[in-house]
Amino acid sequence: MKPIIILFILSILLNTACKKGYLDKTPDGDLTIDQVFQNREYTERFLANVYSALPRELVLPDNLSNPLPNPFMGASDELEMSYEPSFSNNLNSGTWNQSTYTHDAWSHYYIALRKANVFIENIDKLPVGGLVTEELKQRWKAEAIFLRAFYHFLLIRLYGPVPIMDKSVSLGADYNSITRQPIDKCVAFIVDNCDAALAALPAKWIAGSNAGEFGRPTKASALALKSRVLLYMASPLWNGNPDVANLSNKDGVKLFPAFSADRWKAAADAARECIVQSESAGYKLYRSAGNDPVANYQETFYIDYNDEVLFARPHAGYYDFDIYSEPRGMPGIGFSLNSPTQEIVDEYEMAATGQRPILGYNADKSPIINPGSGYVETGNTATETSYYVAGTRNMYVGRDPRFYASIMFTGAKFKWDAPHNRTTPLEFWKGGLDGRPTNNQGNYSETGYLLKKLTHPAYQRIGHSGPHRNWIFFRLGEQYLNYAEALNEAEGPIADVYKYINLIRRRVNMPDLPSGLSKEAMRDAIRHERRIELAFETHRFFDTHRWKIAEVTDNTFIHGLQVDFLYPGNIPFTMSDNAFYVRTPVEKRVFDKKHYLWPIPLYELEKNKNLVQNPGW
């Protein structure tokens, strides 16, 4: 048997305390397959190495020490990533092609799939005895089967139809025999693997008794993946898309199916199955100790492994997400790179009415205000709250609590406590405490906003310290939204559609949806709810793709406020200055229809002559 190298993954070497979850365990050494699977510790370390390929989606800019970062947030209309070495900027400008390997998901996940298959094929060799039970072996196998399904999903969400790897491929294999499989077969393979993993996975990991296992999948994890992949399969990009109807392998096998309405029912059934299993195991929408609507939402993303989280990856020792969202005026000077767009800010509804404040835009990008919403664009409030000071612009007053949990804006209170030494409101205008310096030196928010969601309030720039962080791949709130969307498409806006959308809204004290919505109006409401509830969680990029609306949302200007304006003579701004609050173009983004499916890397096409490229590349 040829030896294999069990790779060191530096990020997993850090902080191996059990409370940080399973991914903090690492393998080491050069061992043969037989040696690995005769030893419990080596076997578990091999499995940890399979986990190590999980994407690091808390990492937004390209960073060689963090392989496969997340370009999707900055390449959607919800965020501007103000850091040049970021693949999101290439996606936004259209300067990428089949020879661009900055984000080489293809090779990354196929390497991971080979490891998963090797584990699945060899775990039964591990002798039973001592700490090794047959139940443990079957659970580990189920984890690897889940990961195999997840890695296939991460491939198809980018490339569409891909070769299915259901077994390890030897180094001497004929790669020309490997072809892309139709997208519905890829989805069926993922679903089958999720179902196969279910029996041996636990219902839930419980804090205290098995906290060291956090980071491993449960039954809910497998059902959540099944729900999401079937939702994608039912959506317009894959389900009867005329733009790819003729894409075929070289043997004539079509890679995309004709439309079937039954796929929406399958997606609804899968989401419902996940919800029932999750809730029976004790999962629920997170609520804070005081049931505060802002904290109910904000804490969901930094209270580790809370009862809403179905599957997450630990990011031990990684604090750069916080520093990239830290305002310049904080002690130690934040980098201020994660800048939400004006587009996402304008989407947050009014808390009292549950209506969107902006109906659209005039040619000069001035807003068309919804008169029934209660929104006021101009002037400043005389009222102080827990989230902003008196004098804050009215455009930020009375919004959905998720706005205050997610967005930093001028006038907002941020970390007003002794450890952070902040007692002044945020100021994002040029020359303001948190805005672009008058000498134009240093990082700053390009939109006049910074991302608050996903940051940790205990992070401190000085000393670069803070609590352990996780990235949530699946949570129960998403499943409610998946179910509502698929059920509405399958049966229209029946009672359960309203029920699960309103459960999401009630968690943050937002009004229920109005009754009597048509199927089309409910579709719009659900898409809007996903945009707000799942904002900055990597969903928006893929939602606009699967709905086939990215050619509209991502082929235009994104906007912010007038952060570069400076009065002659450097006369200082105040929060009352109208000149700052003008919607201003930040970047013209490019999107072509070919961008719906990423190009298969050129090196793969050169290696395997049977692979066909996606349309337009």
N, C-alpha and C positions, 0 to 999 in steps of 0.2 A: 504494500500500500504506500503510495507516495505521501510524503509528509505535507501537512498544511501548516500555514503560519496563522496562529490565532493573534490577530492584530491588537496592539495597544490602542485604545481610544482615550486620548488625553482628558477629554472633558468628563469622562466617566470615572477617571482615577480620583477626582477631587471629592472630598467630603463623603466618605463611605458609610456614615452612620445610617443605621437601619431606617430611621425616620425619613430619609431622603428618597426611599423607594428602590425598587429592584434594579433600575438602570445604573445605579451607582456601583454595582459589582462588576469587576472586569476580569478578563482572562489574561494569561501571560504564557510565554514559552513556545517552543517549537515541538509539536507533538504529532504523532500519527493519528489517523482516525480511530484505529483500534485502541490506542492508549487513551484517547479522550473519552471514549464511551465505555471504558472499564472503570472509570473513576467518577464518583458523584460530583466532586468539586470541579473537575475539568469539564464535565458535561454541562454543568450549570453555567460555567464561564463561557462555554461555546454558545449557549443560548443567549447569554448577555450580549455577546458579540452580534448575534442576529438582531437584537433590539437596537444596537448602536446605530443602525442605519435609519432609524426614525428621523424624519426631517426636523431640523432645529428652527421651527417657525417663529420663535421669539427673536431670532436674529434677522434683522431687516437688511443692513448693508452687507455687501460681499466681504467676507473675512476668511482668509485661508485657514485659520485655526478653528473655524466653525463650518464644516463642509455642508453644502446644500442649504444656504440660508433662504429666507422668505422674500421673494421679490413681488409677491402677489398683492400685498397691502398697498405698496407704493405704486403699483400698476393698475389700481382701480381708481374710481372717481371719489374715493373717500380720503385719500392721503397723498401728500407730496413728500417724498423722501429726499431731503435736501443734502444728500451725500453722494458725490459723484461716482465713486466706485460701487455702484449699486445696479444690479441687472434690471431693476425696475425702470431705471432711466432709459436703458436700451429698449425695453418693451414699449415705453411711452413714445419714444422717438422713431420707432420702427427700424432701428439700426441693429438688427440681429438677423441671423439666417441659419442655415443648416450646418455652417462651420463655426458657429458661436458656441463655445463649450463652457461659458461662465457658469451656467446652471445646468450641469450635465446630469439631469435626473435619470436618463436612460441607463447609463453605465452604473450609476450609483445604486439604483434599485435592482438591476439584474445581478449585480454582485451580491446584494442582500438576498435575493431570491435563491441563488445557488447555495448560500449558507443555510437558509431556511430548509431547503430540500435535503441537504446533507444531514441536517439535524433530524428531520422527520424520518429519513431512511435508516438512521442508525441508533436512535434513542432506545429501541427495543433491545439492543445489545447490552445496555447497562444492567448489571446484575442486581437483583432484588436482595435486600438485606441491610440491616442497620437502619440508617435514616432513609434508605431508598425503598419505597413501596411501589407496588404496581399502580396505585392511584396517583402517586407523585409523577411517575413516568408518563402516564396518560395525560395528566394535566400539562406537563411541559410540552408534550407533543401537540396538545390542543393550542397552547400559546404560539408555537411555531406555525401551526396551520393558520391561526388568526393573522399572524404577521405576514405569511405568504399571501393571504387574501388582501391585506392592507397595502402591501407593496404593489400588488397588481393594480389596486384601485388608484394609487398615487401615480402610476404610469398612465392609465387610461384617462384620468382627468386632464392630462396634458396632451397626449398623443392620439387619443381615441383607440382604435383597434391596435393591439400589440400581440407579439408572440406570447403564448401561455407557457409558463415554465412550471410543469407539474412534477418534474423530477430534475435531479442534478444532471448537468451535461459535462461529460468528460472533456479534458483539455484537447483530446485528439478527435473530437466529434466533427462531423461535417456540418458546418454552420449554414450551408446553403439549403439544408433540409428544413430549416426553421423559417416559418412564414408568419405573417400577421394573421390573427384569427378574427372573425367578425365580431363586432362590438357586443352583440347580444350573447355570443358564446363566452366572451371575456367576462361579462357581467354574471352569466350563469355559473362560471367557474368560481368567481368570488362568492356568490351566494351559497354555492355548495360547500365551499370551505368554511364559511361562517356557520352553516348548519352543522358541519362535521365537528367543529370545535365546541359547540354548545354543551354537549353532555358532560365533558370533563372540566369545563371552566366553572369556577365558583359563582354563586349568585352575587356576592359583594365582598369586598375586603373590609374588615371592621377595624377601626382605629383601636390601638391598644393590643388586641389579641394577635393581629397579623399585619400591623402597620408597615413592617418591612417589605411586604409584598405589594404595596402601592406602586403603581406603574405597570403592573401586569394586567392583562385584560380579564374581564368577567363575562358572564353571559350577556349582560347589557352592552358591553363593548362590541361583541360580535353582532348583536342584533342592531346596534346603531350603525355599524358599517353596512350591514345588509340594507337597512333603511335608506341610507344616503345613496348607495350605488344604484338601487332601484329607482329612486327619485331622479337621479341623473339619466337613467335609461329611459324614463318616461318623458323627459323634457325635449324640447324641439331640436336641440343640437344633434341628438342621437336617434331620435324617434321620428323617422320619416323625413329627414332633412333633405330637401331637393338638391342642395348645393354639393352633397357628397354621395348622391344616389348612385353615381357611376363609378365610384372608387372601388376597384377590384384588385385582387391579387393577380399575378401573372398567369395563373391557371383559370382565371375567370370568376373566382369566388368573390361575390360582393361582400363588402366589409361593413355596410350599414343596411339595416332592414327597412322595410316599408313601415308606415305609421300603424300603430295599434293602440286604440284607446284603452285596451285591457291593461297596458303597462301602468297606467295611473292607479288602477285598482290594486295591482300587485304592490306598488309603492305604498299605497295607503295601508294595506294589510300588514306590510312589514313594519311600518312606523307604529301602527297600533300594537303589534306584537312586542316591539321594543318597549313601548310605554307601559304595557301591562306587566311585563317581566321586571322592568326597572322599579316601578312603584311597589310591586309585591316584595321586592328585595330591600326596600327602604330608601330608594333614591327619591328625591323630590326637588322642586324648585327651591333654591337657597333663599333663606331670609335671615337677616341680621338679628342680633340679640334684641335690639329695640324695634325691629320691624320698620325701620326708617326706609322709605322708598328708594332714596339714593344709595344708601348703604346696602340694601338688598341686592342691588345690581352690582355696585362697585366691588363689594367684597367677594362676590362669586369668583372673581378672577385672580384673587391673591390669597384667599383662605385655602390652603392646600388640601386637595382631596376632600372637599366638602361634598355634601350629599347630592349635589347636582352633577358632579363630574363622573362621566362614564369611562373615560380613558384619557390619560394625560402623559406627557413626557416631562420628567424632571430636568431642570436646567441649573444644576448645582454650580454655584460660583459665577453665574453669568449676570452681570448688572448693567450691561451696556444699553439694554432697552430703556432702562430708567434714565441713564445719563442722556440718551438721545431725545428724551422727552422733557428733560429738566430745563426750566426757564433760565435764561442767562443771569437773572438777578439773584438766583439762589446762591448760598455760600459755596465757593469753589467754582462758580460759573458753569452753568449747564451748557450742553452742546446745541440744544434746540433744533433738532433735525426732523423730528416726526411731526409734520404739519398737516392737520386735517384741512380739507378744502371747504370753501364757502358752500359748495354744493351739499355736502353732508350736514353742515350746520343748519342750512335752510330746511332740511328735511325733518328736523325734530319738531313734533307737534306742540300745540299749546296744552298745558296740563289741565286747564279748566274746561276746555271745550272738546279736546281730543281731535281737533282739526289741524291740518297743515297750515302753516302761516303764509306760505308762498305758493301761488297757483302756477307761476311761470315767470318769464322774464321778458322785458321789452328788448328792443334791438341794442340798447346801450347797456344791457345787463341789469338795469334797475328792476327791482322786483315788482311783480303784480301781486299785491297783497290780498289775501283772502279776508274780506270784510267781516265774515262771521266767526273768524277764528279768535279774535281778541288780541291779535298781534299788533304791536306798535313798532314801527321801524325807527323813528327818530326820537330825539329827546332822551332824557336821563331820569332814572327813578330816584325818588327821595327815600326809598325804603331799603334798609339793610337786612340781609338774611344770613343764614349759615354759609351760603355759597358765594355771595358777592356783596360788595360794599354799596352804600348809598352813593349815587352819582354814576352807577353803571348804566350803560346804554340800554334803552328799553327793549332793543331787539333781543337781548339775552334774558329778559324777565318773563317768568311764568311759563317756562318751557318744560317739556317732558323730563322727569327726574333723571332719565338716562343721559340727558344732555349734560347735566352737572356732574355725573359720574364719569363722563367720557371726554369732555372737551375743556381745555383751559382757554379762557378768553379774557380780554381786557376788563378789569374790574373784579375778576374772580379772586377769591381767597384761596391760597394754596399753601399748605403746610404752615399754618400760623401756629407755631409752637416753639418752645425754647430750643429743642435740639436743632431745629432748622433756622432759627433766628430770622423769621419772616413775619413782619407785621404790616406790610404794605400790599395793596392789590397789584395784580399783574398788569403790566404796561407793555403792549406789543408794538407801539408806534416807534418810528425811527427816533433814536435818542432817548426813548423810554427805558426804564430799568431792564426790561426783558426784550426790547426790540433791537433792531439793527443799530450798531454804534454809529455815531455821526461820522467817524473816520472810515466807515465801511469795512472794518477789520473784524473777523470772527464770525462764527456761525450764528444764525438767527432764524426765526420762523419766517418762511417766505409767504405765509398766508395770513398771519396775524392770529394764529391759533396753535396750540400744542396738544398732543395726545395725552389725556389723563388716564383713560381706560387702559388696563393691563399694567400700569405702573404700580409700585408699592409705596404706600405713604411712609413707611419706615426707612426707605432708602435715603442715604446721606452721601452727597457728592464728595465731601471731604472724608477721606478714608475709603471711599468707594465701597461702602458696606451696606448690607441689607439682608433681609431674610432670604431663605431658599425660594426659588421660583419654579413654577411649572407652566407648560403650555398645554392647554386643553384642546384635544382633538375632537372629543365628542362630549356633549352635555345634554341633559334632559330637555332643556329649553329648545334646543334645535329639533328634537324629536317631535315636540308639540307642533312646531312650525312645519316640519316635513309632513306630518299627518294632515294638518289643515290644508296645505297646498294640494297634496295628492288627492285628498277626499273631495275637495272643491272641484278639481278637474274631472274626477270620476263621477261624482253624483250631484255637483252643484253645492250651493251654500246651505247645507243642512245643519242641524243643531250642533253636531260634533265639531263642525268647522268653526262656528262661533265659540263654542266652549273652550277649545284649546288656544285660540288666539286671545280670547279674553282672560284666560288664566295667566298668560304671559303679561298682559297689560295690567291686570289687577296687582301683580307682584310689585309694580312700581306706582300704584294708585292712578293709573291712567283710565279714562272712561272706556266702557265697553264699546265695541263697534256698533254703529247704528244698525237697527234691524232692517230687513227688507232689501238687502243688497242683491243685485243681480250676480250671476256667476262672474261676469267680466269685472264688475265693481269689486267683488270679493277678491278676485285674482290680484287686482291693483292694490287692495288693502293688505293682502298677505305679502306681496312683494315689498311693499313699504315696511311692513312690520319686520321682515327679515333684514331689510337694510338697516334698521335701527337696532333691533335686538342683537343681531349677529355682527354689528359693525366692528371692524378691525380684528376679526377672527379668521381671516382668509376666505370667508364665504363670498364676499361681494364679487371678487374677481371671477370666481367660478359660476356664481349665479347669473351674472350678466352674460357669460359665455353660453351656459346651458339654455338660457331663455332666448338666446340669439338677439340680444339688444346691445351688445358691446360695440357694434359698429356705430351706434348712436351715442352711448354714454362715454365711450373711450375714444371717440374720433372728433374731438372738439376741444375748446379751451377749458381748463379748470381755473377756478378763481379763488382769490383771497381778498383781503382788505388792502388799503393803500399804504403798505408798510414802508415804502421807500420815500414817501412824501416828507419834505422838510421845509418849514417856513423860511423865507429869506432872513438871513441874520441869525439863524439857529434859534428863533423864538420857540420856546418849549411848548409842546402839546399839553393838553389836558384831556381827560376822558370826555369832555363836552365838545371837543373839536369835530365838526362834521367831516372835515377833509379826510380823516383817517378811515371813516366807515363807508367808504365808497368801494363797491365790488369792482375788483381789478383783475384782468387776466394775469395768470401766473405762468402758464405753460400751454402751448398748443400741442395736443397729443395726437398720435397717429394710430389708426386701426384700420386694417384691411381685412376682408373676409377670410383670407388665408390664415390670419392670426387666431382664428377659433381653434385650430388644431396646430400644435407645435410641430416643427419639422423634425423628422427622424435624423439624428446626427449623420453627417456625411461619412464619417469613419465606419458606421454600421452598414451603410449602403455599399461601401467599397468592399467590406468584408463579406457581406452576404448579398449576392446578386438576386436573391429571390424576394428581398424586401422592396416594397413599393413606397414611394414618398407620398406624403399628404398633399392635397391639391394646392397649387400656387407656389410651391417651394422648389 
